[in-house]
């Protein structure tokens, strides 16, 4: 049996990965709703570190509101409405978990479905409600029922 060169296997895998990142999952909703799809991802996976209290220690990025998400961070803006693939937010979520900029900084990456939601939401202009309906709450600040 003839073996394929490792470089060919690696290149083929990289190409398939790149192609896979270019499309949305067939299960991704046509229109992404911030409250239903994006808010849970940002609150559960990002806001613990990227909030007004901890931003200085975490790339100066505050994801508490649309305004702060578009204006804060060492690489601001991290969201480029209409361009998910080039948005820093999407890119740090989509890189391999061995990359130094991988987010969230744990071995648990977002599911491909969640990545597709984030990218499509940004592609759709990253709509985010203003005022209190759009203000995210850190998991540490969630009220628990008594």
C-alpha positions in Angstrom: 0.0 0.0 0.0 1.4 3.4 -1.0 1.4 6.1 1.7 0.5 9.7 1.0 3.1 12.3 2.0 2.3 13.9 5.3 2.4 17.4 3.7 -0.3 16.4 1.3 -2.5 15.0 4.1 -1.9 18.2 6.2 -2.7 20.5 3.2 -5.8 18.5 2.4 -7.0 18.7 6.0 -6.3 22.5 6.1 -8.2 23.0 2.9 -11.2 21.0 4.2 -11.1 23.0 7.4 -11.0 26.3 5.5 -13.9 25.3 3.3 -15.8 24.2 6.4 -15.3 27.6 8.0 -16.6 29.3 4.9 -20.2 28.1 5.2 -22.9 28.1 7.9 -24.3 24.9 9.3 -27.5 23.9 7.6 -29.1 24.1 11.0 -28.2 27.8 11.5 -31.4 29.9 11.6 -32.0 32.2 8.6 -32.1 35.3 11.0 -30.0 35.3 14.1 -31.7 36.8 17.1 -29.4 38.5 19.6 -31.4 37.6 22.7 -32.0 34.0 21.8 -28.8 33.0 20.1 -25.9 35.4 20.9 -26.6 36.7 24.4 -26.3 33.3 26.0 -22.9 32.7 24.2 -21.5 36.0 25.2 -22.7 35.9 28.8 -21.7 32.3 29.4 -18.4 32.1 27.5 -17.0 35.7 27.3 -18.4 38.1 29.8 -16.8 36.5 32.9 -13.5 38.1 31.8 -14.5 40.7 29.2 -16.6 43.0 31.4 -16.1 46.5 32.9 -14.5 45.2 36.1 -12.0 42.8 34.5 -11.4 44.4 31.0 -8.0 45.9 32.0 -6.6 42.4 32.6 -8.3 40.9 29.5 -7.2 42.8 26.4 -9.1 45.9 27.6 -12.2 44.4 26.0 -15.6 44.9 27.5 -18.5 43.0 25.9 -21.2 44.2 28.2 -22.9 46.3 25.6 -22.9 46.9 21.8 -21.2 50.2 22.3 -18.4 48.9 24.4 -18.0 45.8 22.2 -17.5 48.1 19.2 -15.1 50.6 20.9 -13.0 48.8 23.5 -10.2 46.3 23.3 -6.5 46.2 22.3 -7.6 45.3 18.8 -10.8 47.5 18.6 -13.1 47.2 17.0 -13.5 43.4 17.6 -16.8 43.3 15.8 -17.0 44.5 12.2 -20.7 44.5 11.5 -21.3 42.9 8.1 -17.9 41.0 8.1 -17.9 38.1 10.4 -14.8 36.4 8.9 -12.7 39.4 9.5 -14.0 40.3 12.9 -11.5 39.7 15.7 -14.3 38.3 17.9 -15.1 35.5 15.5 -11.5 34.9 14.6 -10.4 34.3 18.3 -13.3 32.0 18.8 -12.6 30.0 15.6 -8.8 29.4 15.9 -7.6 26.1 17.3 -7.4 25.9 21.1 -3.6 25.6 21.0 -3.3 29.1 19.4 -2.2 31.8 22.0 -5.2 34.0 21.1 -7.8 31.2 21.4 -10.9 32.2 23.3 -12.4 31.3 25.7 -9.0 30.3 27.3 -9.9 26.8 28.1 -9.8 23.5 26.2 -13.5 23.8 25.6 -14.1 25.6 22.4 -17.5 26.8 21.1 -19.4 24.3 19.2 -19.4 24.7 15.4 -23.1 25.6 15.6 -22.3 28.4 18.0 -19.4 29.7 15.9 -21.8 29.7 12.9 -24.3 31.7 14.9 -21.7 34.3 15.9 -20.3 34.7 12.4 -23.8 34.9 10.8 -24.9 37.4 13.4 -21.9 39.6 12.6 -22.5 39.1 8.9 -26.1 40.3 9.5 -24.8 43.6 11.0 -24.4 42.4 14.6 -27.8 43.8 15.7 -27.8 44.3 19.5 -30.6 46.0 21.5 -29.7 49.3 23.1 -30.2 50.1 26.7 -31.1 47.6 29.4 -32.4 44.9 27.1 -29.0 44.7 25.4 -26.8 45.0 28.5 -25.2 41.7 29.3 -24.7 40.4 32.9 -21.6 38.6 34.1 -22.3 35.1 35.3 -20.9 36.1 38.7 -23.7 38.7 39.0 -26.6 36.5 38.1 -29.3 36.4 40.7 -30.1 33.0 41.9 -33.6 32.1 43.1 -33.9 31.5 46.8 
